[in-house]
């Protein structure tokens, strides 16, 4: 349940990063609607996100968000695959389905989308939607961590610390934990303090 809450917050923060940073989004919302209707995958995803969180004066409507995400997914758009995958993972306005979540997030992760790589690593680590496989968990966490994704850096540090999916290596564990801690991730900061390492 705790991971579900983290994922929900994470999808809203990370999925909308490129969108939320665009101050003109609300001013250009009508243009996004026109482009989405014409089949533009990014515009479809953007509208999905707007309806997902209720942005720009648009009332939150998760069914409409899902419809737009699905249109974008049909065009193999990585952020939409990830966002819809997370909705299936946590059962948000759809029936929870770890297998569908895994398939969608896999497609997104293979395109290099770091958030999808992180959740794919989590799914392998936990055995949700796929057979538990610590080696693949490590592989996907590594890919996301290398793209500076703080959650993945922390998880990778823990994996090195505990020897899960990789040979135990305290030096590498500390290296990844420091990267996460320097980005302000409290769990990494706490763990480093517990083992007496400054960051």
ChimeraX attribute file (.defattr): number of C-alpha atoms within 10 A of each C-alpha:
attribute: neighborCount
match mode: 1-to-1
recipient: residues
	/A:1	7
	/A:2	6
	/A:3	11
	/A:4	15
	/A:5	11
	/A:6	10
	/A:7	19
	/A:8	16
	/A:9	12
	/A:10	17
	/A:11	22
	/A:12	15
	/A:13	13
	/A:14	17
	/A:15	19
	/A:16	19
	/A:17	11
	/A:18	10
	/A:19	16
	/A:20	18
	/A:21	9
	/A:22	10
	/A:23	9
	/A:24	10
	/A:25	17
	/A:26	16
	/A:27	10
	/A:28	11
	/A:29	17
	/A:30	11
	/A:31	13
	/A:32	20
	/A:33	16
	/A:34	13
	/A:35	15
	/A:36	21
	/A:37	14
	/A:38	11
	/A:39	14
	/A:40	17
	/A:41	25
	/A:42	19
	/A:43	22
	/A:44	28
	/A:45	32
	/A:46	28
	/A:47	24
	/A:48	28
	/A:49	28
	/A:50	27
	/A:51	23
	/A:52	22
	/A:53	16
	/A:54	15
	/A:55	15
	/A:56	13
	/A:57	9
	/A:58	14
	/A:59	12
	/A:60	15
	/A:61	15
	/A:62	20
	/A:63	15
	/A:64	16
	/A:65	24
	/A:66	24
	/A:67	17
	/A:68	26
	/A:69	29
	/A:70	21
	/A:71	20
	/A:72	27
	/A:73	23
	/A:74	11
	/A:75	14
	/A:76	16
	/A:77	20
	/A:78	26
	/A:79	29
	/A:80	30
	/A:81	28
	/A:82	31
	/A:83	33
	/A:84	27
	/A:85	28
	/A:86	27
	/A:87	25
	/A:88	21
	/A:89	26
	/A:90	20
	/A:91	15
	/A:92	16
	/A:93	13
	/A:94	14
	/A:95	11
	/A:96	15
	/A:97	17
	/A:98	21
	/A:99	16
	/A:100	17
	/A:101	27
	/A:102	24
	/A:103	17
	/A:104	24
	/A:105	30
	/A:106	23
	/A:107	21
	/A:108	26
	/A:109	25
	/A:110	13
	/A:111	15
	/A:112	15
	/A:113	20
	/A:114	27
	/A:115	28
	/A:116	30
	/A:117	30
	/A:118	28
	/A:119	27
	/A:120	31
	/A:121	29
	/A:122	22
	/A:123	26
	/A:124	23
	/A:125	23
	/A:126	15
	/A:127	15
	/A:128	17
	/A:129	17
	/A:130	16
	/A:131	11
	/A:132	15
	/A:133	16
	/A:134	21
	/A:135	15
	/A:136	17
	/A:137	27
	/A:138	23
	/A:139	18
	/A:140	28
	/A:141	32
	/A:142	23
	/A:143	21
	/A:144	26
	/A:145	24
	/A:146	14
	/A:147	16
	/A:148	15
	/A:149	21
	/A:150	23
	/A:151	20
	/A:152	29
	/A:153	30
	/A:154	28
	/A:155	25
	/A:156	33
	/A:157	29
	/A:158	21
	/A:159	25
	/A:160	24
	/A:161	20
	/A:162	15
	/A:163	15
	/A:164	17
	/A:165	17
	/A:166	16
	/A:167	11
	/A:168	15
	/A:169	14
	/A:170	16
	/A:171	12
	/A:172	16
	/A:173	22
	/A:174	25
	/A:175	17
	/A:176	27
	/A:177	31
	/A:178	23
	/A:179	21
	/A:180	27
	/A:181	23
	/A:182	14
	/A:183	15
	/A:184	12
	/A:185	17
	/A:186	13
	/A:187	15
	/A:188	27
	/A:189	21
	/A:190	14
	/A:191	18
	/A:192	18
	/A:193	12
	/A:194	9
	/A:195	9
	/A:196	9
	/A:197	13
	/A:198	10
	/A:199	15
